[in-house]
Amino acid sequence: MVIMVPQKALPVGHARQDCSTDSNLATVIRRVAVLPHPPLIVPELTGAGDRDAAAVRAACLGIVRGLGPRWFVLGADRVPGRYGPEVAGTFRGFGVDVRVGLGPAADPTFADPALPLPALVAGWLRGEVGAQEATVRVIPADLSPAGCVAEGERMATELSGPDPVDLLVLGDGSHRHGERAVGRPDDRADAFDADIAAALAAVDVDRLSAIDPDLAAELGAVGRAPWQVLAEVVRAVGGRWQATESSMSTPFGVAYHFAVWTAA
């Protein structure tokens, strides 16, 4: 999958790389999807005619349509928390009162205006494709690599069991690419996100675990902690994994990573 946008788009290709690890966990995770989580994927927030936003939106929806009915969603924000299928939220803080729910029982009347962005985006994606429910875990954006290891191991244990679930990991790369960079461009951004893209294309969990948290913070890459937790989840779950889709694009000066891993 390659997102065609007027800005620089760096496709990694439809890589079919394998990763194999050992574990005794009887997990039911069969698919992992990695997506960005910009609020601009919601049409009401961008208006008609924004081709860049439409391309990102289509790519996100295309991937989540391939997920099962139950999602466990991982993202990062300033305030950590856990949000179940009964939770509703609104994008009012981003300019428009678009209400979303994480499950059919969520009551939009009680939409939380402070719901973190990963949960809001997960709720919007779920509603658009008709998935049954999503449970969202939001971790601190500055969670240490050691904390990511512990979180990943805990999450792998939690997700083991009889009920199948797909893991959706939300997070953006550096926001310092090119003329549309947030703040100012940074020459290190290209190499940083190229390394992330290569790791996602190769299901290289060691490479994801080795991301420098200080560099990621300087470059504004809020996906760093979720990607490192993902690496530990896959390592703890074990088995053989294959990347069936991977790509990266940089509209709006932000690196957006897309990947699908499946259990072989």
C-alpha positions in Angstrom: 0.0 0.0 0.0 1.4 3.4 -1.0 -0.3 6.6 -0.1 -0.1 9.0 -3.0 0.1 12.6 -1.8 1.6 15.7 -3.3 4.3 15.8 -0.5 7.1 13.3 -0.2 5.8 9.7 0.1 8.3 7.0 0.8 6.8 3.5 0.2 8.4 0.6 1.9 6.5 -1.8 -0.3 4.3 -4.8 0.3 7.0 -6.5 2.3 6.5 -10.1 3.3 9.1 -10.4 6.0 9.0 -12.9 8.8 9.8 -12.8 12.5 9.8 -15.8 14.7 10.0 -15.9 18.5 9.4 -18.5 21.2 6.7 -18.3 23.9 4.4 -20.4 25.9 1.5 -17.9 25.8 -1.7 -19.2 24.3 -2.6 -15.9 22.6 -5.4 -15.2 20.2 -3.8 -12.2 18.6 -3.8 -13.0 14.9 -3.3 -9.6 13.3 -1.6 -6.4 14.2 -2.3 -3.1 12.4 -0.1 0.0 12.8 -1.7 3.4 11.9 -1.3 7.1 12.5 -3.9 8.9 14.5 -4.3 12.4 13.2 -7.7 14.0 13.9 -7.8 15.1 10.3 -9.1 11.7 9.2 -12.5 12.9 10.4 -14.0 14.6 7.4 -15.9 17.2 9.5 -12.5 18.5 10.7 -11.0 19.1 7.3 -13.8 20.1 5.0 -14.3 18.8 1.4 -11.5 18.8 -1.1 -8.5 18.1 1.1 -6.8 15.4 -1.0 -4.0 14.8 1.6 -6.5 14.2 4.4 -8.7 12.0 2.2 -5.7 9.8 1.2 -4.7 9.3 4.9 -8.4 8.6 5.8 -8.7 6.0 3.0 -5.5 4.2 3.9 -6.6 4.0 7.6 -10.1 2.7 6.7 -8.7 0.3 4.2 -6.5 -1.4 6.8 -9.1 -1.5 9.7 -11.7 -3.1 7.3 -9.4 -6.1 7.4 -9.5 -6.4 11.1 -11.8 -8.7 13.1 -14.8 -7.5 15.1 -13.0 -7.0 18.4 -10.0 -4.6 18.7 -7.5 -4.0 21.5 -6.1 -0.5 20.7 -2.8 0.9 22.0 -1.9 4.6 21.9 0.0 7.2 23.8 -1.1 10.5 25.4 -0.1 12.8 28.2 -2.7 11.1 30.6 -2.7 7.3 30.6 -5.9 5.3 31.0 -8.0 2.4 29.9 -11.3 2.8 28.0 -13.8 0.1 27.4 -16.6 -0.4 24.8 -19.1 1.5 26.9 -17.1 4.8 26.5 -18.1 7.6 24.2 -16.2 10.8 23.3 -16.3 13.8 21.1 -13.9 15.7 18.9 -15.2 19.0 20.2 -11.8 19.8 21.5 -10.5 19.7 17.9 -13.1 22.1 16.7 -16.2 20.0 15.8 -18.6 18.1 18.0 -18.3 14.7 16.2 -19.3 12.0 18.7 -17.9 8.5 18.7 -18.2 5.3 20.8 -16.0 2.4 21.5 -18.9 -0.1 21.4 -22.6 -0.3 20.7 -23.5 0.4 24.3 -21.6 3.7 24.3 -24.1 6.6 24.9 -23.2 9.7 22.8 -25.2 11.8 25.2 -22.4 11.3 27.7 -19.6 11.8 25.3 -16.4 12.6 27.2 -14.8 15.9 25.8 -11.5 14.9 27.4 -11.2 11.5 25.9 -7.6 11.1 24.6 -7.0 11.3 20.9 -6.1 7.6 20.4 -9.5 6.6 21.9 -11.3 9.1 19.8 -9.7 8.0 16.6 -10.3 4.3 17.5 -13.9 5.1 18.1 -14.3 6.9 14.8 -12.6 4.1 12.9 -14.7 1.4 14.6 -17.9 3.3 13.8 -17.0 3.8 10.1 -16.3 0.1 9.5 -18.9 -1.4 11.8 -16.5 -3.3 14.1 -18.2 -4.7 17.2 -16.1 -3.1 20.0 -12.7 -1.6 20.9 -10.9 -1.5 24.2 -8.2 1.2 24.3 -5.1 1.3 26.4 -3.4 4.7 26.5 0.1 4.8 27.9 2.2 7.8 28.8 3.9 9.3 25.7 7.2 9.4 27.6 7.1 5.8 28.9 10.6 4.6 29.3 11.9 1.6 27.2 12.0 -0.4 30.4 8.4 0.6 31.1 7.5 -0.4 27.5 8.9 -3.9 28.1 6.8 -4.3 31.3 3.7 -3.0 29.6 4.2 -5.2 26.6 4.6 -8.3 28.7 1.6 -7.5 30.8 -0.5 -6.8 27.7 0.5 -10.1 26.0 -0.7 -11.9 29.1 -3.9 -10.0 29.2 -4.7 -10.8 25.6 -4.0 -14.5 25.9 -7.1 -16.6 26.2 -10.0 -18.0 24.2 -11.5 -14.8 22.6 -9.9 -13.6 19.4 -8.8 -10.0 19.2 -6.8 -7.9 16.8 -4.2 -5.4 18.0 -4.4 -1.8 16.6 -1.4 0.4 17.4 -1.8 4.1 16.9 0.9 6.7 16.7 2.6 9.2 14.5 6.3 9.5 13.5 8.3 12.7 13.5 6.4 16.0 12.8 9.6 17.7 11.6 9.6 16.8 7.9 10.1 19.4 5.3 8.5 22.8 4.8 5.2 21.8 6.6 7.0 20.7 9.7 5.5 21.6 13.1 7.9 24.1 14.6 10.9 23.7 12.3 12.3 21.0 10.0 14.9 18.7 11.4 17.4 16.9 9.2 17.4 13.9 11.4 13.7 13.2 10.8 14.1 11.4 7.4 16.6 8.9 8.8 14.6 8.3 11.9 11.3 7.5 10.1 13.1 5.5 7.4 14.4 3.3 10.2 10.9 2.9 11.7 9.5 2.1 8.3 12.1 -0.5 7.7 11.5 -2.1 11.1 7.8 -2.3 10.5 8.3 -3.8 7.0 10.6 -6.5 8.4 8.7 -7.2 11.7 12.0 -6.3 13.3 11.0 -6.1 17.0 14.7 -5.6 18.1 14.9 -2.5 15.9 11.7 -1.1 17.3 12.9 -1.8 20.9 16.1 0.1 20.1 14.4 3.4 19.2 16.1 6.2 21.1 13.4 7.8 23.3 15.2 11.1 23.6 15.6 11.5 19.8 12.0 10.5 19.3 10.9 13.2 21.8 13.0 15.8 20.1 11.5 14.9 16.7 7.9 14.8 18.1 7.4 11.1 17.3 4.5 10.2 19.7 4.4 6.7 18.3 7.6 5.7 19.9 6.2 4.2 23.1 3.3 2.3 21.4 5.8 0.8 18.9 8.1 -0.3 21.6 5.2 -1.9 23.5 4.1 -3.6 20.3 7.6 -5.1 20.0 7.4 -6.5 23.5 3.9 -7.9 22.9 5.0 -9.7 19.8 8.1 -11.0 21.5 6.1 -12.2 24.5 3.4 -13.8 22.3 5.9 -15.6 20.2 5.2 -17.5 17.0 5.9 -16.5 13.5 4.8 -13.1 12.2 4.7 -11.8 8.7 4.3 -8.2 7.4 1.8 -8.2 4.6 1.5 -4.4 4.2 3.8 -1.5 5.0 4.2 2.1 3.9 5.0 5.6 5.0 4.0 9.0 3.9 4.8 12.5 5.1 1.8 14.9 4.4 1.5 17.9 6.6 5.2 17.5 7.7 4.3 14.5 9.8 5.4 10.9 9.1 2.5 8.5 9.0 3.3 4.8 9.2 1.0 2.0 8.0 1.6 -1.7 8.5 -0.2 -5.0 8.9 1.4 -8.0 10.6 -0.3 -11.4 10.6 0.5 -14.5 12.6 1.8 -17.1 10.1 
